[in-house]
Amino acid sequence: MAWSPSRCKCEQDAPQGHTWLRLALNTDGGVRSMEYTATMPGGASCTVSAGLAGDEASLSQGKDVTDIRWDDNEDPSQASYMRVSRNGDDYTLEPMRYDHPQFCGQSSQLAETVRLRRGSTTCAAVAWPK
């Protein structure tokens, strides 16, 4: 299947919060940028972006996977790290490790995984921490 550069995004409301995810894609379907916001019922939120102007994240592409890293200059082992994997038209964002104050306000959290399907505006699945 030939890909053209595009964007795909999804939103979903759940008792745990509101999820909004947008991916900008390369011609091969790889991720060139990502924006993600999770808003809790009380209004606190987390916001993450990578691949956009002014971002300090580095993106590395593999076959059907994009690794995103925000370096911690004091302790590289504590760098924030997220992954977007692709399986056909499905993309899954996984925040593997992240510095909570860097992305989130007090009493807010990121979902454990967010899956979106290319062509759909509703997230295919959102898994929140228990």
C-alpha positions in Angstrom: 0.0 0.0 0.0 1.4 3.4 -0.9 1.3 6.0 1.8 1.1 9.7 1.4 2.2 12.2 4.1 -0.8 12.7 6.4 -2.1 13.1 9.9 -4.3 10.8 11.9 -5.9 11.7 15.2 -8.3 10.3 17.7 -10.2 11.4 20.8 -12.0 9.4 23.5 -13.8 10.3 26.7 -13.7 7.8 29.7 -14.4 8.1 33.4 -10.7 8.4 33.9 -10.3 11.3 31.5 -10.3 12.7 28.0 -7.7 11.5 25.5 -6.5 13.4 22.4 -3.8 12.0 20.2 -2.5 13.3 16.8 0.2 11.7 14.7 1.8 13.2 11.6 3.0 10.5 9.3 5.8 10.1 6.7 5.1 8.7 3.2 6.1 5.2 4.5 3.6 5.4 7.4 6.3 6.2 10.0 5.6 8.8 12.6 7.3 12.2 12.1 5.6 14.0 15.0 3.2 13.2 17.9 1.0 15.4 20.1 -0.9 13.8 23.0 -3.1 15.4 25.8 -4.8 13.6 28.6 -7.2 15.7 30.7 -8.5 14.4 34.0 -12.2 14.9 35.1 -11.1 17.7 37.5 -9.3 19.6 34.7 -5.7 18.7 35.4 -3.8 17.6 32.3 -0.7 16.1 30.8 0.6 17.3 27.4 3.3 15.6 25.4 4.7 16.5 22.0 7.6 15.3 19.9 9.0 16.1 16.5 7.6 19.6 16.5 9.6 22.8 16.2 11.2 23.7 19.5 10.8 20.2 20.9 13.7 18.7 22.7 12.7 15.1 21.9 14.6 12.8 19.5 12.7 10.4 17.3 14.3 7.2 16.0 12.6 5.1 13.3 12.7 1.4 13.1 10.5 -1.0 11.1 7.0 -0.2 12.3 8.2 1.5 15.5 9.2 5.0 16.4 11.0 5.6 19.7 10.8 9.0 21.3 13.3 10.1 23.9 13.7 13.3 26.0 17.2 13.3 27.4 17.9 13.9 31.1 21.3 15.6 31.1 21.9 14.7 34.8 21.0 11.0 34.6 20.5 9.5 31.1 19.0 6.4 32.7 16.1 8.5 33.8 15.3 10.0 30.4 11.6 10.0 29.4 10.9 7.4 26.7 7.8 6.7 24.7 7.1 4.4 21.8 4.6 4.5 18.9 4.3 1.1 17.1 2.4 0.4 14.0 0.5 -2.7 12.9 -1.2 -2.1 9.5 -3.5 0.9 10.0 -3.3 0.7 13.8 -0.9 2.9 15.8 -0.2 2.4 19.5 1.4 5.0 21.8 3.0 3.6 24.9 4.5 6.0 27.5 7.3 3.6 28.7 8.9 6.0 31.3 8.3 9.7 31.8 9.2 12.4 34.1 5.8 13.3 35.5 6.4 17.0 36.2 7.9 17.5 32.7 4.5 16.6 31.1 1.8 16.5 33.7 0.1 18.8 36.2 -0.6 17.6 39.8 -3.1 14.8 40.0 -3.0 13.9 36.3 -1.6 11.0 34.4 -1.0 9.6 31.0 -2.8 6.5 29.7 -0.7 3.3 29.7 -1.6 2.9 26.0 -3.5 4.7 23.3 -4.4 3.0 20.1 -5.8 4.7 17.1 -6.8 3.4 13.7 -6.0 5.4 10.6 -9.2 6.9 9.2 -11.1 6.8 12.5 -11.5 9.9 14.8 -12.4 7.8 17.9 -9.5 6.1 19.7 -9.7 2.4 19.1 -8.6 1.7 22.7 -7.3 3.6 25.7 -5.9 1.7 28.7 -5.6 3.8 31.9 -3.5 2.9 35.0 -5.4 0.9 37.6 
